[in-house]
């Protein structure tokens, strides 16, 4: 019986080939355009015989008889039926169908699929969203446009990284950012150094670098090369990426050749001015001093912040040198005047050539950008070439290569690093003149700073010190697609992403905190290579069913190396080589990882209105032990197009689809986490023998990948003749076997041990609404709304532990962002005011506050909801677009505000000195106490030294005007005598202002790093910027 069934299936596939009698050929073009349409489906009606048009729109098909009819169909175009008769050449012009536009999306492995067939949520963002109000980092342009997606930008100057989270944080300690895939090939989004820790030290493997942000891989993608971006949000959508799919996937499709034959030329130019926008508010009544007395000598002045007397304009000793005096006068703008207006100038030239056998596109982009911090600048050149070719009637190729050269000078140090300019500017006396800081060298060449100790002169950092990095990156792919029959094809592809980033920093002799100087010279190289194949089967079974099956495999190889030197103590001044270091230390860090994968995915559809998808992927990872290195990830999803099933052929409901999906995906671990290794200590020896130490963090040979299981339900609909569209999704995801470092007994010889334990659950809703409010002859008004709400819970941790620290902040002002059992991810913990059983605050006899005995939670970092409202209004050739970005809720604590209070520079410290400060509460013994005329300086120093967070925790929500664009497209009548086919001029604005925010002194989006949990801590962040600019687009 099985043999009979097998023979029957083979006959069903092969019979049309046997019956073929003669050949029909022709070309398919877009109606009204001299542009070929590749990929058009051409089928003999009532049979499974068919083919697709090639890159030039050409096709050739064997037909059974002259009475047959051809069906020409393509997403976004009206299907045409053509009777063959005696003709041997049939050319067809397809007309666009506006009801289908946008109904195809790019999914896993770069495959295009009908959106109606998807059983999961996927959002497509078109190319204009990335170039309209251009961001140097393309992911920033997604903010407020995709439901469930949150973008957090670091305040780290030009070329810095951003953090993207989709549907909440799935992992307590591992990566929570999505996978980025460009033209079907994954790219490396890791960073050599992605910011600083609480003290300003480097994070994310930043061996030998100071606390700067060297950017991430996605920031190198050129916005002008993007054709579209598809966000695959949940595990059901990203299951085919297995151990990398837990956090979603962002699929980027880049531009290829134009549809029109011949040469195409386009040129775009963009210029923006970046203006510092959000500054802290300072008091301008009291100057440098201590306990209300101005420092009598230079030695005292440089140790004092703004706790002196009222400024009266008299001459008093100043910080610039012994014996020097200056007017004791308020300097209201001595913070703001350090910063400058930044700017970015971008020019892109693109050439396309389409011929009979293929198409090629060349683009070159030059970007020059200056940050708001003096001497911080970026220069980036991007070159991309992509070619598509019909090598013969069955074989096509697609090859792309991109090269990026980027140079960045003087990235600003972050967090509490003494070279962070905000650290000094926010705490120096309010009478310090900014112009005096510009003379930043003493006679002996050492730094002149208005504050001694853990501070530096910002101009010394900008001009006497130096950090620079140069990145060369090459990424691309080549693929071959061979069509064996009209129902079976095969693809092979190899893609690689290689970057080499040279980082060099110089701390000269005379630095305030490192007086003998220091040096870092490190080359970071990262490479990811993917080789994959895919066998693709697709065939109609009878008249009602269609079956597709894809089987493939992938080999991934990742490498990371950091090689160079670091060291302290220059032997001689102004000679910055390794040989001039008294204590050079070599750096050599190497990491390798391989993953092999096999996968299959298929779809069964019934009458193009009921769809069932099943996928399965097995990964074998070199970073796991042999008992755990193989793991399988399945998914199943389905969609029901009710409008077709129920025959809803009326305008009120033009489309209605229900969808559901279930999936299991993973989150792999880093290499070398299984077995202990010894680390040789460079430059250290014992009795002439080299010294090696064991890692105090114990490895785990039985480690497993994190596992996320998820399901989602959704509805997609269009109403009133497609004037309204609405989508809704509910999802629930649970991630178990979290990879965590648990504390262990010191007697074991280790501090921590790596384990699999814990569970996080994320559940939420996503909604999107698009409507054409006005659709008139000369005027259109389109409104879009996205909304998402995620709720997370730390269900389990490990053993009897109920709290796990995710990240630390504040340094001596301790802050913890933690995973707390039974609570949402990212609880902010710190000390509050100590109170008695009745809630009365406890004070000392002098009115000083006392901190609570235990740390308490101040809430979590997660927003209550995210939303975005877009409006596009068009009148003839004039268009207005604006985006309002909304974040509601979540908490953030400001370290800078706490230190400003302690330094006497904040507004509240002046008000309390002028009006007096009194406190009422109880003593530690429980006795009532009231203290009038409390010493304000001691009060705020006590809050800081005791680590009391309460006054500095804010709601992190905002309502922001994110983007504005006013565009004019010149009419063709104006261009008739010019060499242009299209000219568009736009005036743009970005991050223009807040409608509402709770944080008075800083932008609530500010964070000191892109690591997990850092979004809840503001630590001496740079001012955020608003941008104004102009775009010019020319097509020849």
SULPEGI-V581852 format. One record per backbone hydrogen bond with DSSP energy under -1.0 kcal/mol. NH is the residue of the N-H (numbers start at 1). CO is the residue of the C=O. E is the energy in kcal/mol with one decimal. If there is no record, write none. Layout:
nh = (NH;NH)
co = (CO;CO)
e = (E;E)
//
This chain:
nh = (5;6;7;8;9;10;11;12;13;14;15;18;19;21;22;24;25;26;28;29;30;31;33;35;36;37;39;41;42;43;44;45;47;51;53;54;57;59;61;63;68;70;71;72;73;77;78;80;82;84;85;87;90;92;94;97;100;103;105;107;110;111;113;115;117;118;123;125;127;129;130;132;140;141;142;143;145;149;150;152;154;155;156;160;163;165;167;179;181;182;183;185;187;195;196;197;200;203;207;209;212;214;220;221;225;226;227;228;229;230;231;232;233;237;238;239;241;242;244;245;246;248;249;250;251;252;253;255;262;264;266;267;268;269;270;271;272;273;274;275;277;283;287;289;290;292;293;301;302;303;304;306;307;307;308;311;313;316;318;324;326;328;329;331;334;337;338;340;342;343;344;345;346;347;348;349;350;351;352;353;354;355;359;360;361;362;363;364;365;366;367;368;369;370;371;376;377;378;379;380;381;382;383;384;385;386;387;388;389;390;391;392;396;397;398;399;400;401;402;403;404;405;406;407;408;409;410;414;417;420;425;426;427;428;432;439;440;442;445;447;448;452;455;461;462;463;464;465;466;468;469;470;471;472;473;474;475;476;477;478;479;480;481;482;483;484;485;489;490;491;492;493;494;495;496;497;498;499;500;501;502;503;504;505;506;507;510;511;517;518;519;520;521;522;523;524;525;526;527;528;529;530;531;532;533;534;535;536;537;538;539;541;545;546;547;548;549;550;551;552;553;554;555;556;557;558;559;560;561;562;563;564;565;566;567;569;570;571;577;580;581;582;583;585;587;589;591;593;595;596;597;598;599;600;601;602;603;604;605;606;607;609;610;611;612;613;614;615;616;617;618;619;620;621;622;624;628;629;631;633;635;636;637;638;639;640;641;642;643;644;645;646;648;649;650;654;655;657;658;659;660;661;662;663;664;665;666;667;668;679;681;684;686;689;691;693;695;698;700;703;706;707;708;709;710;711;712;713;714;715;716;717;718;719;720;721;723;724;725;726;727;728;729;730;731;732;733;734;735;736;738;740;742;744;748;749;751;752;753;754;755;757;759;760;761;762;763;764;765;766;767;768;769;770;771;772;773;774;776;780;781;782;783;784;785;786;787;788;789;791;793;794;795;795;796;801;804;806;807;809;813;815;816;817;818;819;821;822;823;827;828;829;830;831;834;836;839;842;843;844;847;850;852;856;858;861;864;865;866;867;868;869;870;871;872;873;874;875;876;878;879;880;881;882;883;884;885;886;887;888;891;892;893;894;895;898;899;900;901;902;903;905;911;912;913;914;915;916;919;921;922;923;926;929;931;934;939;940;941;942;943;944;945;946;947;948;949;952;953;954;956;958;959;960;961;962;962;963;964;965;966;967;968;969;970;974;978;981;982;984;985;986;987;988;989;990;991;992;995;996;1006;1010;1014;1016;1017;1018;1026;1027;1028;1029;1030;1031;1032;1033;1034;1035;1036)
co = (1;2;3;4;5;6;7;8;9;10;11;14;15;63;63;61;88;59;57;92;35;94;30;33;259;28;53;73;51;71;49;69;44;42;40;58;54;26;24;22;65;82;43;80;41;74;95;72;70;68;66;84;25;27;29;76;97;100;113;111;107;108;105;103;114;115;231;229;227;126;127;128;137;138;139;140;142;146;165;163;161;1007;154;157;152;150;148;248;250;185;252;182;180;212;1008;201;197;195;205;206;210;193;217;218;222;223;253;253;125;251;123;249;121;234;234;235;238;239;241;242;666;245;232;179;230;181;228;225;354;352;350;1034;348;1032;346;1030;344;1028;342;1026;1024;905;309;305;293;307;290;297;298;300;301;903;289;305;287;285;328;326;324;321;316;314;327;430;331;333;335;372;274;370;272;368;270;366;268;364;266;362;264;360;262;358;388;353;386;351;384;349;382;347;380;345;378;343;376;373;409;369;407;367;405;365;403;363;401;361;399;359;397;357;395;395;481;389;479;387;477;385;475;383;473;381;471;379;469;377;467;211;414;417;421;422;424;424;429;436;438;446;442;510;440;302;453;457;458;459;460;460;506;504;408;502;406;500;404;498;402;496;400;494;398;492;396;490;394;488;488;536;482;534;480;532;478;530;476;528;474;526;472;524;470;522;468;520;466;518;515;508;514;507;567;505;565;503;563;501;561;499;559;497;557;495;555;493;553;491;551;489;549;487;547;545;541;605;539;603;537;601;535;599;533;597;531;595;529;593;527;591;525;589;523;587;521;585;519;517;516;580;575;577;578;569;568;566;564;562;560;558;556;620;554;618;552;616;550;614;548;612;546;610;544;606;606;639;604;637;602;635;600;633;598;631;596;629;594;621;625;625;619;617;615;662;613;660;611;658;609;640;656;641;641;642;643;647;648;718;718;716;640;714;638;712;636;710;634;708;242;706;243;693;691;681;689;686;684;679;677;752;673;700;667;736;665;734;663;732;661;730;659;728;657;726;655;724;652;651;719;719;770;717;768;715;766;713;764;711;762;709;760;707;758;755;753;751;745;746;696;696;742;698;740;738;796;735;793;733;791;731;789;729;787;727;785;725;783;723;781;781;779;874;774;872;771;870;769;868;767;866;765;763;761;823;759;793;759;798;819;817;817;815;810;809;829;807;827;804;802;794;820;818;859;816;856;947;850;840;836;834;922;848;844;842;832;830;828;826;888;888;788;886;786;884;784;882;782;880;780;878;778;875;967;873;965;871;963;869;960;867;958;865;860;954;1016;952;1018;894;895;896;897;898;899;900;907;908;909;910;911;912;931;929;841;927;923;921;919;917;935;936;937;938;939;940;941;942;944;943;831;949;950;892;890;887;996;885;993;883;960;883;989;881;987;879;985;877;983;971;975;1035;1035;1033;968;1031;966;1029;964;1027;962;961;959;959;1003;194;1011;1013;1014;893;275;990;273;988;271;986;269;984;267;982;265)
e = (-2.3;-2.3;-2.6;-2.4;-2.3;-2.2;-2.3;-2.0;-1.6;-2.3;-2.7;-1.6;-2.1;-2.2;-1.6;-3.5;-2.1;-1.6;-2.4;-2.5;-2.3;-3.1;-2.1;-1.2;-1.1;-2.5;-2.5;-2.7;-2.9;-2.2;-2.7;-3.2;-2.1;-2.5;-1.6;-2.8;-2.4;-2.1;-3.2;-3.0;-1.3;-3.1;-3.0;-2.9;-2.5;-2.4;-3.0;-2.2;-2.5;-2.1;-1.5;-1.6;-2.6;-2.2;-2.7;-2.6;-2.2;-2.1;-2.6;-3.4;-1.7;-1.4;-2.7;-2.9;-1.1;-1.4;-1.8;-3.5;-1.1;-1.3;-1.7;-2.2;-1.6;-1.5;-1.7;-1.1;-2.1;-1.6;-2.7;-3.1;-1.5;-1.4;-1.4;-1.1;-3.0;-2.3;-2.7;-2.2;-2.5;-2.7;-3.1;-1.8;-2.3;-1.2;-1.3;-2.7;-1.3;-1.4;-2.7;-1.6;-2.4;-2.9;-1.6;-1.5;-1.7;-1.2;-3.2;-1.8;-2.4;-2.8;-3.2;-3.1;-1.1;-1.1;-1.7;-1.2;-2.3;-2.1;-2.2;-1.7;-1.4;-1.4;-2.4;-2.9;-3.3;-3.6;-2.8;-2.6;-2.8;-3.2;-2.4;-2.9;-2.4;-2.5;-2.9;-2.2;-2.5;-3.3;-2.6;-3.4;-3.4;-2.3;-2.0;-2.3;-2.7;-3.2;-1.5;-2.2;-1.9;-1.4;-1.7;-2.0;-1.1;-1.2;-3.1;-2.8;-2.9;-2.3;-1.9;-1.8;-2.1;-3.3;-2.0;-2.4;-1.9;-2.9;-1.1;-2.4;-2.9;-1.4;-2.4;-2.6;-3.0;-2.0;-2.8;-2.5;-2.7;-3.1;-2.8;-2.5;-1.9;-3.2;-2.7;-2.4;-3.0;-3.1;-2.5;-2.4;-2.7;-2.5;-3.1;-2.1;-3.1;-2.9;-3.1;-2.1;-1.3;-3.5;-2.5;-2.9;-2.7;-2.7;-2.7;-2.4;-2.3;-2.6;-2.9;-3.3;-2.1;-3.3;-1.8;-1.5;-2.5;-2.5;-2.1;-2.5;-2.7;-2.3;-2.6;-3.0;-2.8;-2.5;-2.6;-2.8;-2.5;-2.5;-3.6;-2.1;-1.8;-2.3;-2.4;-2.0;-1.3;-1.9;-1.6;-1.0;-1.3;-3.3;-2.0;-2.5;-2.4;-2.7;-1.8;-2.0;-1.9;-2.2;-2.1;-2.0;-1.6;-2.7;-2.3;-1.9;-3.0;-2.3;-2.7;-2.8;-2.1;-2.1;-2.0;-2.0;-2.3;-2.4;-2.8;-2.9;-2.1;-1.2;-2.0;-2.5;-2.4;-2.8;-2.2;-2.7;-2.2;-3.1;-2.0;-2.0;-3.1;-2.7;-2.4;-3.4;-3.0;-3.2;-2.7;-2.3;-3.4;-2.8;-2.6;-1.2;-2.1;-2.1;-2.4;-2.2;-2.7;-2.8;-2.7;-3.1;-2.5;-2.4;-2.0;-2.1;-2.2;-3.1;-2.2;-2.8;-2.0;-2.7;-3.4;-3.3;-3.1;-2.6;-2.8;-3.0;-1.4;-2.1;-3.1;-2.5;-2.8;-2.6;-2.2;-2.9;-1.6;-2.2;-2.5;-2.9;-2.2;-3.0;-2.4;-2.3;-2.3;-2.6;-2.1;-2.1;-2.5;-2.4;-1.6;-2.2;-2.7;-2.9;-1.2;-1.3;-1.9;-3.2;-1.4;-3.3;-3.2;-2.5;-2.7;-2.1;-2.2;-2.3;-2.6;-1.9;-2.8;-2.4;-2.5;-2.5;-2.3;-2.3;-2.7;-2.6;-4.0;-2.0;-1.2;-2.6;-2.1;-3.3;-2.2;-2.6;-2.4;-1.9;-2.8;-2.6;-2.7;-2.2;-2.7;-1.0;-2.0;-1.3;-2.2;-3.5;-2.1;-2.6;-2.4;-2.8;-2.1;-3.1;-3.4;-1.5;-1.8;-1.1;-2.5;-3.1;-2.4;-2.1;-1.2;-1.4;-1.7;-2.9;-2.5;-2.5;-2.4;-2.4;-3.0;-2.5;-2.2;-2.8;-2.0;-1.6;-1.7;-3.0;-3.0;-2.0;-2.9;-1.9;-1.3;-2.4;-1.0;-3.0;-2.3;-1.4;-2.0;-2.2;-2.9;-2.7;-2.6;-2.1;-2.4;-2.6;-2.5;-2.4;-2.4;-2.1;-2.5;-3.1;-1.2;-2.1;-1.2;-1.8;-2.7;-2.5;-2.4;-2.4;-2.4;-3.1;-2.3;-2.3;-3.5;-2.7;-3.1;-2.9;-1.1;-2.3;-2.9;-2.3;-2.0;-1.8;-3.2;-1.1;-2.5;-1.7;-2.8;-2.6;-2.3;-2.0;-2.7;-3.0;-2.2;-2.0;-2.0;-2.2;-3.1;-2.0;-2.8;-2.3;-2.5;-2.2;-1.7;-1.4;-2.9;-2.5;-2.3;-2.9;-2.7;-2.8;-2.7;-2.3;-2.6;-2.4;-2.4;-2.9;-2.0;-2.8;-1.6;-1.1;-1.3;-2.7;-2.3;-2.9;-1.8;-2.2;-2.0;-1.8;-2.5;-2.7;-2.7;-3.1;-2.9;-3.7;-2.4;-2.3;-3.3;-3.8;-1.9;-1.1;-3.2;-2.2;-1.9;-2.8;-2.6;-2.2;-1.7;-1.4;-2.6;-3.4;-2.9;-1.6;-3.3;-1.4;-2.4;-2.5;-2.1;-2.4;-2.5;-2.1;-2.6;-3.0;-2.8;-3.1;-2.6;-2.6;-2.9;-3.1;-2.9;-1.9;-2.5;-2.7;-2.8;-3.1;-2.7;-2.7;-1.8;-2.1;-2.3;-2.3;-3.2;-1.1;-1.9;-2.7;-2.0;-1.9;-1.9;-2.0;-2.0;-2.3;-1.5;-2.5;-2.8;-1.6;-2.2;-2.9;-2.5;-2.7;-1.8;-2.5;-2.5;-3.6;-2.2;-2.3;-2.2;-2.1;-1.7;-2.0;-2.8;-1.9;-1.2;-2.5;-3.1;-3.1;-1.1;-3.0;-2.9;-2.7;-2.1;-2.9;-2.7;-1.5;-1.3;-1.4;-2.3;-2.8;-2.6;-3.0;-2.7;-2.4;-2.4;-1.1;-1.8;-3.0;-1.6;-2.4;-2.5;-2.7;-2.6;-2.4;-2.6;-2.2;-2.7;-1.6;-3.3;-1.4;-2.4;-1.4;-1.7;-1.6;-1.9;-3.0;-2.5;-2.6;-2.0;-2.4;-2.2;-2.8;-2.6;-2.7;-3.2;-2.7;-3.3)
//
